[in-house]
């Protein structure tokens, strides 16, 4: 298997059974209780752990980030060494001698061998229940002792072969809309793409507190910015998200972005052996006590960059190859050498603002990252695709009525089960995006005007090809609109399990079709980019072999290739850029292609922009 050849364990599908929700709980490596002491600060009041699992000086800070005193309850995810942690925090009123507040957290640690979070979310409901009891009397630790005896691990942890069910979804056939004309197929491009539509067979569900429930909220929060963020994650950048408490939703976003930027198994064998790891390493909640960890990661990345071609057969470890994390400590944002991308989330109260407040994504130098015009159009299409649903066909009377009302333009029918997109996609109440989207360049406007003039005002074929490509990404996905209670609301301090609409007793649909479709969509987008570049590399190698043979006959030698590259430079035409689903007019997308070619294929890339020649004179 490709992942195994690159030194990574295979990512198997871990589907929950249809039995009781506690039947598949991961075993615990540690269970602990932390309370706030007015003199000593956060203190471990009770703990149990397996040998060699470190708790003191670790869980007090990782499970209780800054700012939690402002909320009533929260769930915090974190990682430490080879374990994932989850703590349930509760803040209750108290007497004046306790500073009018009593704050505790009940937390666990589970082996990371079970996935990005070790499936720790399966314990979330029980942790919240125990915290609700212990906030009344922290001395009643019998419930902790009983829970530890029931769920503690016995024996060594399993090998790291099983990741979360969302990490390696089952495969469906995904064929690109167009193949590269006149270029060899190489590895064969009509291969299955790893996506999520067949993830949950009938009778299987997502756990109530699974982070993937936040995927629709992720799209809503970032809008078109989700696409440049996805590209940064593909490049395995160090991404830091700063936000205020509560942190549960931000931790969910860390998980989501890591999953969306997975390299599908179906395309792993197309990549160079020196390609980055198959997933972006999620660190979840971090604080000032994690600065040494980030500094060590920076050292490892610099060491890897200084010797890029030292051992091509040696697989690249996740350490030093990017990460994504969230924090409530603003001091981390000042350590600009420790991250590549900084995301500043808007505060909770901004949800009540008259205008949409978008997250701010910027580089350490303060250069803001924006979505391209292509990203904006693709986001509109994705929103439309996620909003449609299947309903009975219209009656003959409805057809006659619609045909008699030709004067009123008809919006795209949400009842259609087809993936063909309407010619003009409505904005679907999309908020103002002017300040988060790159403006159209002069060249793009000139090209658009020239093509309109050259076609005598007829609609260009480029728009139709773009719509076909976007429709292909949505093709076959089991999309359905969320019910009012199906999307988990933003984490607030007083939200109960029942109000989230995820409890099994409420009878809600837990099949997560929309969440699976979002994962499938982004995995297909990744496949589209990498397979197109792989085709270009294959074609370049084929041409280069013939040129080398001719050069050897004529000159007895060939052009040398840089020692840090695996082959000759590749030429990416404007048509290739379009096939990748990127913006042919955007300089940032051109730079992205160059970085992907370097990171995943070990090649330099020359990217060609689109231009218009009139009588041999280039006008744009």
BAGUVEX-496807 format. One record per residue (C-alpha): x, y, z; residue number from 1. Coordinates in steps of 0.2 Angstrom, whole numbers, plus 2048, in hexadecimal, padded with zeros to 3 digits. Layout:
BEGIN
<<X,Y,Z>,NUM>
...
This chain:
BEGIN
<<800,800,800>,1>
<<806,811,7FC>,2>
<<804,818,80E>,3>
<<80E,809,814>,4>
<<81C,80C,807>,5>
<<81E,81E,80E>,6>
<<820,818,820>,7>
<<80E,81B,825>,8>
<<801,80F,82C>,9>
<<7F2,80C,821>,10>
<<7E3,816,826>,11>
<<7D5,809,828>,12>
<<7C3,80D,82A>,13>
<<7BC,80C,83B>,14>
<<7AA,80B,83A>,15>
<<79F,80B,84A>,16>
<<793,7FD,84C>,17>
<<781,800,84F>,18>
<<781,7FB,861>,19>
<<780,805,871>,20>
<<78A,816,870>,21>
<<796,80F,87E>,22>
<<79A,7FF,875>,23>
<<7A9,806,86C>,24>
<<7B2,811,878>,25>
<<7C5,812,876>,26>
<<7CE,80C,886>,27>
<<7D6,819,891>,28>
<<7E8,81D,895>,29>
<<7E4,82A,8A2>,30>
<<7D5,831,8AB>,31>
<<7D6,841,8B6>,32>
<<7CD,84F,8BF>,33>
<<7D4,861,8BF>,34>
<<7CD,86E,8CA>,35>
<<7D1,881,8CD>,36>
<<7D9,885,8DD>,37>
<<7D9,898,8E1>,38>
<<7EB,896,8E8>,39>
<<7F3,889,8DD>,40>
<<7EA,88B,8CD>,41>
<<7E4,87C,8C3>,42>
<<7E8,86C,8CD>,43>
<<7E6,85A,8C9>,44>
<<7DA,854,8D7>,45>
<<7D9,842,8D1>,46>
<<7E2,837,8C4>,47>
<<7E4,826,8BE>,48>
<<7F0,821,8AF>,49>
<<7F9,813,8A7>,50>
<<80C,812,8AB>,51>
<<817,81E,8A1>,52>
<<808,82A,89D>,53>
<<80D,83B,8A3>,54>
<<800,846,8AB>,55>
<<808,852,8B7>,56>
<<80C,863,8AF>,57>
<<803,85E,89F>,58>
<<7F1,85C,8A1>,59>
<<7EE,86B,8AC>,60>
<<7F3,876,89E>,61>
<<7EE,86C,88F>,62>
<<7DC,868,895>,63>
<<7D8,87A,89B>,64>
<<7DD,887,88F>,65>
<<7DD,89A,893>,66>
<<7CC,8A2,893>,67>
<<7C1,894,899>,68>
<<7BC,89E,8A8>,69>
<<7B1,8A8,89D>,70>
<<7A6,899,897>,71>
<<79B,88D,8A1>,72>
<<7A0,87D,898>,73>
<<7AC,877,88A>,74>
<<7B4,868,883>,75>
<<7C7,869,87F>,76>
<<7D1,85D,874>,77>
<<7E4,85C,875>,78>
<<7F2,850,871>,79>
<<802,84C,87B>,80>
<<80F,840,875>,81>
<<806,831,86F>,82>
<<7F5,834,877>,83>
<<7E6,83F,873>,84>
<<7DD,848,882>,85>
<<7CB,84E,885>,86>
<<7C5,857,894>,87>
<<7B4,85D,898>,88>
<<7B4,86E,8A1>,89>
<<7A6,875,8AC>,90>
<<7A6,886,8B5>,91>
<<798,888,8C2>,92>
<<794,896,8CE>,93>
<<79C,895,8E0>,94>
<<79E,89F,8F0>,95>
<<7A9,8AE,8F1>,96>
<<7B7,8A5,8F9>,97>
<<7B9,89B,8E9>,98>
<<7B9,8AB,8DE>,99>
<<7A7,8A8,8DA>,100>
<<7AB,89A,8CF>,101>
<<7AE,887,8D0>,102>
<<7B8,880,8C1>,103>
<<7BC,86E,8BE>,104>
<<7C0,863,8AF>,105>
<<7BF,850,8AD>,106>
<<7CB,84A,89F>,107>
<<7D1,83A,897>,108>
<<7E0,835,88C>,109>
<<7DF,827,87F>,110>
<<7EC,820,873>,111>
<<7EE,82A,863>,112>
<<7EF,819,85A>,113>
<<7DC,81A,859>,114>
<<7DD,829,84E>,115>
<<7DF,83C,84E>,116>
<<7D6,83D,85F>,117>
<<7D6,82B,863>,118>
<<7C3,82B,862>,119>
<<7C3,834,873>,120>
<<7B3,83D,86E>,121>
<<7AA,82D,872>,122>
<<7AD,831,884>,123>
<<7A7,843,884>,124>
<<796,840,88A>,125>
<<79B,836,899>,126>
<<7A9,842,89D>,127>
<<79C,850,89D>,128>
<<790,846,8A8>,129>
<<79E,843,8B5>,130>
<<7A4,855,8B5>,131>
<<792,85A,8B8>,132>
<<792,84F,8C8>,133>
<<7A3,853,8CE>,134>
<<7A0,866,8CD>,135>
<<795,864,8DB>,136>
<<7A1,85A,8E6>,137>
<<7B3,857,8DF>,138>
<<7B5,84A,8ED>,139>
<<7A9,83E,8E6>,140>
<<7B6,835,8DB>,141>
<<7AE,824,8DC>,142>
<<7A7,827,8CA>,143>
<<7B8,82B,8C3>,144>
<<7BF,81B,8CB>,145>
<<7B1,811,8C4>,146>
<<7B3,818,8B3>,147>
<<7C5,815,8B3>,148>
<<7C3,803,8B8>,149>
<<7B6,800,8AA>,150>
<<7C0,809,89C>,151>
<<7D2,808,8A0>,152>
<<7DE,800,892>,153>
<<7E4,7EF,895>,154>
<<7F4,7EA,88C>,155>
<<7FE,7F4,87F>,156>
<<7F5,800,873>,157>
<<7F1,7FA,862>,158>
<<7FC,7FE,853>,159>
<<7F8,80E,84B>,160>
<<7EE,806,83D>,161>
<<7DD,80C,840>,162>
<<7D9,81F,83E>,163>
<<7C8,827,840>,164>
<<7BA,822,834>,165>
<<7BB,833,82B>,166>
<<7CE,832,828>,167>
<<7CE,824,81A>,168>
<<7BD,823,813>,169>
<<7B8,816,807>,170>
<<7BA,819,7F4>,171>
<<7AE,81E,7E7>,172>
<<7B3,820,7D5>,173>
<<7B7,832,7D1>,174>
<<7BC,836,7BF>,175>
<<7C3,847,7BA>,176>
<<7B8,851,7AF>,177>
<<7C5,852,7A1>,178>
<<7D5,849,79E>,179>
<<7E5,852,798>,180>
<<7E5,851,785>,181>
<<7F3,849,77D>,182>
<<7FC,844,78D>,183>
<<7FE,832,793>,184>
<<7F4,82B,7A2>,185>
<<803,826,7AC>,186>
<<7FC,81D,7BB>,187>
<<7EA,81E,7B5>,188>
<<7DF,82C,7BA>,189>
<<7CE,824,7BB>,190>
<<7D2,81D,7CC>,191>
<<7C7,81D,7DB>,192>
<<7C9,82D,7E6>,193>
<<7C8,82C,7F9>,194>
<<7B8,834,7FE>,195>
<<7AB,833,80B>,196>
<<79A,82F,803>,197>
<<79B,81D,806>,198>
<<7A2,81F,818>,199>
<<793,81B,822>,200>
<<789,80C,81C>,201>
<<777,80A,822>,202>
<<776,808,834>,203>
<<786,811,838>,204>
<<787,822,840>,205>
<<793,82F,846>,206>
<<795,831,859>,207>
<<78B,83F,861>,208>
<<79B,849,865>,209>
<<7A5,845,855>,210>
<<7AF,854,84F>,211>
<<7A9,852,83D>,212>
<<798,858,842>,213>
<<7A0,869,841>,214>
<<7A4,868,82E>,215>
<<795,872,828>,216>
<<799,87F,835>,217>
<<7AB,880,82F>,218>
<<7A5,884,81D>,219>
<<799,891,824>,220>
<<7A6,899,82F>,221>
<<7B4,89A,822>,222>
<<7AA,89C,812>,223>
<<7B5,89D,802>,224>
<<7C4,89E,80E>,225>
<<7C2,88B,811>,226>
<<7CB,888,800>,227>
<<7DB,892,803>,228>
<<7DB,88A,814>,229>
<<7DA,879,80C>,230>
<<7E8,87D,801>,231>
<<7F3,882,80F>,232>
<<7EF,872,818>,233>
<<7F4,868,809>,234>
<<805,871,809>,235>
<<806,86B,81B>,236>
<<808,87D,822>,237>
<<809,880,834>,238>
<<7F8,887,838>,239>
<<7F3,890,848>,240>
<<7E1,894,84C>,241>
<<7DE,8A2,859>,242>
<<7CD,8A3,861>,243>
<<7C4,8A7,872>,244>
<<7BD,89A,87D>,245>
<<7B3,88F,87B>,246>
<<7BF,884,871>,247>
<<7B5,875,86D>,248>
<<7B0,87B,85C>,249>
<<7C2,881,858>,250>
<<7C8,870,85C>,251>
<<7BB,869,851>,252>
<<7C1,874,843>,253>
<<7D3,86E,846>,254>
<<7CD,85C,843>,255>
<<7C3,861,834>,256>
<<7D1,869,82B>,257>
<<7DD,85B,82E>,258>
<<7D0,84F,827>,259>
<<7CC,859,818>,260>
<<7DE,85B,813>,261>
<<7E1,848,814>,262>
<<7EA,841,804>,263>
<<7DE,834,7FE>,264>
<<7E6,823,7FE>,265>
<<7E1,821,7EB>,266>
<<7EE,82E,7E6>,267>
<<7FB,82B,7F3>,268>
<<805,81F,7E7>,269>
<<806,82E,7DA>,270>
<<811,838,7E6>,271>
<<824,839,7E8>,272>
<<82B,82F,7F7>,273>
<<830,840,7FF>,274>
<<81E,847,7FF>,275>
<<817,84D,80F>,276>
<<80D,842,81B>,277>
<<7FC,83C,816>,278>
<<7F4,847,823>,279>
<<7F6,858,82B>,280>
<<7FB,855,83D>,281>
<<7EE,85C,849>,282>
<<7F4,862,85A>,283>
<<7E2,869,85F>,284>
<<7E3,875,86E>,285>
<<7F4,87C,873>,286>
<<7FB,889,87E>,287>
<<80A,892,884>,288>
<<811,882,88C>,289>
<<811,87A,87A>,290>
<<81D,887,873>,291>
<<82C,87B,876>,292>
<<823,86E,86B>,293>
<<820,87B,85D>,294>
<<832,880,85E>,295>
<<838,86E,85D>,296>
<<82C,86C,84E>,297>
<<834,87B,846>,298>
<<845,874,848>,299>
<<840,864,840>,300>
<<839,86D,831>,301>
<<849,877,82F>,302>
<<853,867,830>,303>
<<849,85F,823>,304>
<<84A,86E,817>,305>
<<85D,86F,819>,306>
<<85E,85D,813>,307>
<<84F,85A,807>,308>
<<857,84C,7FD>,309>
<<861,844,80A>,310>
<<858,833,80A>,311>
<<849,832,7FE>,312>
<<845,821,804>,313>
<<842,827,816>,314>
<<830,82C,819>,315>
<<82C,83D,820>,316>
<<825,83D,831>,317>
<<817,848,837>,318>
<<823,852,842>,319>
<<82A,860,839>,320>
<<81D,85F,82B>,321>
<<810,86B,830>,322>
<<802,86B,83D>,323>
<<7F2,873,841>,324>
<<7ED,879,852>,325>
<<7E2,885,85C>,326>
<<7E5,890,86B>,327>
<<7DE,89D,876>,328>
<<7EF,8A4,87B>,329>
<<7F1,8B3,870>,330>
<<804,8B3,874>,331>
<<806,8A5,868>,332>
<<801,8B0,85A>,333>
<<810,8BB,85E>,334>
<<81C,8AD,85B>,335>
<<81B,8AF,849>,336>
<<82A,8A3,845>,337>
<<820,894,84C>,338>
<<812,894,83F>,339>
<<80F,897,82C>,340>
<<7FD,89C,82D>,341>
<<7F3,8A5,83A>,342>
<<7E0,8A4,83B>,343>
<<7D7,8B0,846>,344>
<<7C5,8AB,84A>,345>
<<7B8,8B8,84D>,346>
<<7B1,8B9,85F>,347>
<<7A1,8B1,863>,348>
<<797,8C2,864>,349>
<<79B,8C5,852>,350>
<<78E,8B9,84D>,351>
<<781,8C6,852>,352>
<<78A,8D4,847>,353>
<<780,8DB,838>,354>
<<78E,8D6,82C>,355>
<<797,8C5,82B>,356>
<<7A8,8C5,834>,357>
<<7B3,8B9,82B>,358>
<<7C3,8B1,833>,359>
<<7D3,8B9,82F>,360>
<<7E1,8AE,827>,361>
<<7F2,8B6,825>,362>
<<804,8B2,824>,363>
<<811,8B5,832>,364>
<<815,8C5,829>,365>
<<803,8CB,82A>,366>
<<7FF,8C8,817>,367>
<<7ED,8C3,817>,368>
<<7E8,8B3,80E>,369>
<<7D8,8B5,803>,370>
<<7CD,8AA,7F8>,371>
<<7CE,8AB,7E5>,372>
<<7C0,8AF,7D9>,373>
<<7C0,89C,7D5>,374>
<<7BE,898,7E7>,375>
<<7AF,8A3,7E9>,376>
<<7A6,89B,7DA>,377>
<<7AB,88A,7E0>,378>
<<7A4,88E,7F2>,379>
<<794,894,7EB>,380>
<<792,883,7E1>,381>
<<797,879,7F1>,382>
<<78A,882,7FB>,383>
<<77D,87F,7EE>,384>
<<781,86D,7ED>,385>
<<780,86B,800>,386>
<<76F,874,800>,387>
<<766,869,7F3>,388>
<<75C,859,7F7>,389>
<<752,84C,7EE>,390>
<<73F,84E,7EE>,391>
<<731,847,7E3>,392>
<<730,84D,7D1>,393>
<<724,85C,7CE>,394>
<<712,857,7C9>,395>
<<70B,85B,7B7>,396>
<<702,86A,7BE>,397>
<<712,871,7C5>,398>
<<71A,86F,7B5>,399>
<<70C,878,7AC>,400>
<<70D,886,7B9>,401>
<<720,888,7B7>,402>
<<71F,889,7A5>,403>
<<712,896,7A5>,404>
<<71D,8A1,7B1>,405>
<<72B,8A4,7A5>,406>
<<72C,8B6,7A9>,407>
<<733,8B1,7BB>,408>
<<745,8AA,7BA>,409>
<<745,899,7C4>,410>
<<752,896,7D1>,411>
<<75B,885,7D0>,412>
<<74F,877,7D6>,413>
<<755,871,7E7>,414>
<<74A,862,7E3>,415>
<<755,85C,7D5>,416>
<<760,84D,7D9>,417>
<<76C,851,7CA>,418>
<<77D,858,7CD>,419>
<<77C,863,7BE>,420>
<<77E,875,7C4>,421>
<<773,884,7BF>,422>
<<77A,890,7B3>,423>
<<779,89E,7C0>,424>
<<77B,898,7D2>,425>
<<772,8A3,7DF>,426>
<<77D,8AB,7ED>,427>
<<773,8A1,7FA>,428>
<<774,8AF,806>,429>
<<787,8AF,805>,430>
<<78D,8BE,810>,431>
<<798,8CB,809>,432>
<<7A9,8C4,803>,433>
<<7B2,8D3,7FB>,434>
<<7BF,8D4,808>,435>
<<7C3,8C2,809>,436>
<<7C4,8BE,7F6>,437>
<<7D1,8C4,7EA>,438>
<<7CA,8D1,7DE>,439>
<<7CA,8CD,7CC>,440>
<<7DA,8D1,7C3>,441>
<<7DB,8DD,7B5>,442>
<<7E1,8CF,7AA>,443>
<<7D2,8C5,7AF>,444>
<<7C6,8D3,7AB>,445>
<<7CE,8D6,79A>,446>
<<7CE,8C4,795>,447>
<<7BB,8C3,79A>,448>
<<7B7,8D2,790>,449>
<<7C1,8CD,781>,450>
<<7B9,8BC,781>,451>
<<7A8,8C3,782>,452>
<<7AC,8CF,774>,453>
<<7B3,8C0,76A>,454>
<<7A4,8B5,76C>,455>
<<798,8C3,768>,456>
<<791,8C3,77A>,457>
<<78D,8B0,77B>,458>
<<791,8A7,78B>,459>
<<7A3,8A0,78B>,460>
<<7A7,88E,78C>,461>
<<7B2,891,79B>,462>
<<7A4,893,7A7>,463>
<<79B,883,7A1>,464>
<<7AC,879,7A3>,465>
<<7AE,880,7B5>,466>
<<79C,87C,7B9>,467>
<<79F,86A,7B3>,468>
<<7AF,868,7BD>,469>
<<7A6,86E,7CD>,470>
<<797,863,7C9>,471>
<<7A3,854,7C8>,472>
<<7AA,857,7D9>,473>
<<798,857,7E0>,474>
<<793,848,7D5>,475>
<<78C,839,7DE>,476>
<<78D,840,7F0>,477>
<<77E,83C,7FB>,478>
<<77A,84E,7FF>,479>
<<76B,854,809>,480>
<<767,864,812>,481>
<<76A,864,825>,482>
<<75B,864,830>,483>
<<759,873,83C>,484>
<<760,868,84A>,485>
<<76C,85E,840>,486>
<<77B,86A,840>,487>
<<783,86C,850>,488>
<<783,87E,856>,489>
<<792,887,85B>,490>
<<799,882,86C>,491>
<<791,88C,87A>,492>
<<793,88A,88C>,493>
<<781,884,890>,494>
<<77D,878,881>,495>
<<777,867,886>,496>
<<779,857,87C>,497>
<<766,857,878>,498>
<<766,869,871>,499>
<<774,864,866>,500>
<<769,858,85D>,501>
<<776,84A,85E>,502>
<<76F,83E,86B>,503>
<<76A,82D,866>,504>
<<75A,82F,871>,505>
<<754,83E,866>,506>
<<753,833,856>,507>
<<75D,83F,84C>,508>
<<765,83A,83C>,509>
<<777,836,840>,510>
<<77D,830,82F>,511>
<<786,840,82C>,512>
<<783,840,819>,513>
<<787,852,817>,514>
<<797,851,821>,515>
<<79D,842,817>,516>
<<799,84B,807>,517>
<<7A4,85A,80D>,518>
<<7B2,84E,810>,519>
<<7B0,845,7FF>,520>
<<7B0,856,7F6>,521>
<<7C0,85C,7FD>,522>
<<7C9,84B,7FB>,523>
<<7C3,84C,7E9>,524>
<<7CA,85D,7E7>,525>
<<7DB,857,7EE>,526>
<<7DA,849,7E2>,527>
<<7D6,854,7D3>,528>
<<7E6,85F,7D7>,529>
<<7F2,851,7DA>,530>
<<7ED,846,7CB>,531>
<<7EE,854,7BF>,532>
<<7FF,858,7C5>,533>
<<804,846,7C4>,534>
<<7FE,845,7B2>,535>
<<809,854,7AE>,536>
<<818,84C,7B7>,537>
<<815,83C,7AD>,538>
<<814,845,79D>,539>
<<824,84F,7A1>,540>
<<82D,840,7A5>,541>
<<828,837,795>,542>
<<82D,846,78A>,543>
<<83D,848,794>,544>
<<842,836,791>,545>
<<841,838,77E>,546>
<<84A,849,77F>,547>
<<858,840,78A>,548>
<<85A,832,77D>,549>
<<85C,83F,76F>,550>
<<868,84A,77A>,551>
<<873,83B,77D>,552>
<<874,837,76B>,553>
<<878,849,766>,554>
<<882,84F,775>,555>
<<886,840,780>,556>
<<87E,848,78F>,557>
<<86E,84E,797>,558>
<<869,85D,7A1>,559>
<<86C,85B,7B4>,560>
<<85E,85C,7C0>,561>
<<85F,865,7D1>,562>
<<864,858,7DF>,563>
<<855,85D,7E9>,564>
<<849,859,7DA>,565>
<<843,848,7D4>,566>
<<842,84D,7C2>,567>
<<841,85B,7B5>,568>
<<836,86A,7B8>,569>
<<824,869,7B2>,570>
<<81A,875,7A8>,571>
<<808,879,7AE>,572>
<<7FD,881,7A1>,573>
<<7EE,88C,7A4>,574>
<<7E3,87D,79F>,575>
<<7EC,873,7AC>,576>
<<7E8,880,7BA>,577>
<<7D6,87F,7B5>,578>
<<7D6,86C,7B6>,579>
<<7DC,86E,7C8>,580>
<<7CD,879,7CC>,581>
<<7D9,887,7D0>,582>
<<7D8,89A,7CA>,583>
<<7E2,89C,7BB>,584>
<<7E3,8AF,7BE>,585>
<<7E9,8AE,7D0>,586>
<<7FC,8AF,7D4>,587>
<<7F9,8A7,7E5>,588>
<<7F1,897,7DC>,589>
<<800,897,7D1>,590>
<<80C,897,7E0>,591>
<<802,889,7E8>,592>
<<804,87E,7D8>,593>
<<817,881,7D9>,594>
<<817,87C,7EC>,595>
<<80D,86D,7E9>,596>
<<818,867,7DA>,597>
<<827,86A,7E5>,598>
<<820,861,7F5>,599>
<<817,853,7EE>,600>
<<820,84F,7DE>,601>
<<832,857,7E1>,602>
<<830,861,7D1>,603>
<<832,874,7CC>,604>
<<822,87A,7C4>,605>
<<820,888,7B7>,606>
<<80E,88E,7B7>,607>
<<807,896,7A8>,608>
<<7FA,8A4,7AA>,609>
<<7EC,8A7,79D>,610>
<<7EE,8B4,790>,611>
<<7E7,8BB,781>,612>
<<7F0,8BF,771>,613>
<<7E9,8CA,763>,614>
<<7F2,8CA,753>,615>
<<801,8C3,75C>,616>
<<801,8D0,769>,617>
<<7FE,8CB,77B>,618>
<<7F1,8D7,783>,619>
<<7EF,8CE,793>,620>
